[in-house]
Amino acid sequence: MNSNELYWLAGILEGEGYFGHTNTTTPLIQVQMTDLDVVEKIRAVAGVGSVSSRGPQGFGKKDVHRWAVNGNNALSIMRAVLPLMGAR
C-alpha cells in the first residue's frame, strides 16, 4: 500500500476500528459499518482480511458489514499505523 492509502487506513481505524484479540491472544483488527463500499476498500487497501455482512438488526436499520483480520497480518497493520494514530 502506498503512503496515501496508509494514511487513509489509519484514519478509518482511528475512528471506526477495533483493536483487540481473539479468544486466545491472537491480535485482531475489525471495522463494522453500514457502508459496504468503504469496508470493501479497507480490504483492498490492506490486502488482507475478510468481509462479512449481516442483515439489519431492527426495523428501519441497514445491513452491517465487517472487515476483520487477525494474527500476523493484524500485527503488521498495527505496527504500520501506530505512528499515525492518536495518543489514545
C-alpha positions as CSV (number, residue, x, y, z in Angstrom):
1,M,0.0,0.0,0.0
2,N,1.2,3.5,-0.8
3,S,1.5,6.3,1.8
4,N,-1.8,7.9,0.9
5,E,-3.6,4.5,1.4
6,L,-1.8,4.0,4.7
7,Y,-2.9,7.4,6.0
8,W,-6.5,6.7,4.8
9,L,-6.5,3.3,6.5
10,A,-5.1,4.8,9.7
11,G,-7.9,7.4,9.7
12,I,-10.6,4.8,9.3
13,L,-9.1,2.6,12.0
14,E,-8.7,5.6,14.3
15,G,-12.4,6.4,14.0
16,E,-14.1,3.1,13.4
17,G,-11.6,0.4,14.2
18,Y,-11.5,-2.1,17.0
19,F,-8.1,-3.4,18.1
20,G,-8.2,-6.5,20.4
21,H,-7.6,-10.2,20.4
22,T,-9.5,-13.4,19.6
23,N,-10.5,-15.9,22.2
24,T,-6.8,-16.6,22.6
25,T,-4.1,-13.9,22.5
26,T,-4.2,-13.7,18.7
27,P,-4.2,-10.0,17.6
28,L,-7.4,-8.8,15.9
29,I,-8.5,-5.7,14.0
30,Q,-12.0,-5.2,12.8
31,V,-14.2,-2.4,11.4
32,Q,-18.0,-2.6,11.3
33,M,-20.2,-0.1,9.4
34,T,-23.2,0.1,7.1
35,D,-21.1,1.3,4.1
36,L,-20.2,-1.8,2.1
37,D,-18.1,0.2,-0.3
38,V,-15.9,1.5,2.5
39,V,-15.5,-1.9,4.0
40,E,-14.5,-3.4,0.7
41,K,-12.0,-0.6,0.2
42,I,-10.5,-1.3,3.6
43,R,-10.0,-4.9,2.4
44,A,-8.5,-3.8,-0.9
45,V,-6.1,-1.3,0.7
46,A,-5.0,-3.7,3.5
47,G,-4.7,-6.6,1.1
48,V,-5.7,-9.0,3.8
49,G,-8.7,-9.9,5.9
50,S,-12.2,-10.9,5.2
51,V,-15.5,-9.1,4.7
52,S,-18.8,-10.4,6.1
53,S,-22.3,-9.0,6.2
54,R,-25.3,-9.5,8.4
55,G,-28.9,-8.3,7.9
56,P,-30.4,-5.3,9.7
57,Q,-30.8,-5.6,13.4
58,G,-34.2,-4.0,13.7
59,F,-36.9,-2.2,11.8
60,G,-35.6,0.5,9.5
61,K,-32.0,-0.5,10.1
62,K,-29.4,-1.1,7.4
63,D,-27.2,-4.2,6.8
64,V,-23.9,-4.2,8.8
65,H,-20.7,-5.1,7.1
66,R,-17.5,-6.1,8.8
67,W,-13.8,-6.3,7.8
68,A,-11.7,-8.4,10.1
69,V,-8.1,-9.5,10.1
70,N,-6.1,-11.4,12.8
71,G,-2.8,-13.0,13.5
72,N,0.4,-11.8,12.0
73,N,-1.4,-9.8,9.3
74,A,-3.2,-7.8,12.0
75,L,0.1,-7.3,13.8
76,S,1.7,-6.0,10.7
77,I,-1.1,-3.5,10.1
78,M,-1.0,-2.4,13.8
79,R,2.7,-1.7,13.5
80,A,2.3,0.2,10.2
81,V,-0.4,2.5,11.5
82,L,0.8,3.0,15.1
83,P,3.0,6.1,14.3
84,L,-0.1,7.7,12.6
85,M,-2.6,7.1,15.4
86,G,-3.6,9.5,18.2
87,A,-2.2,9.1,21.7
88,R,-5.3,7.3,23.0
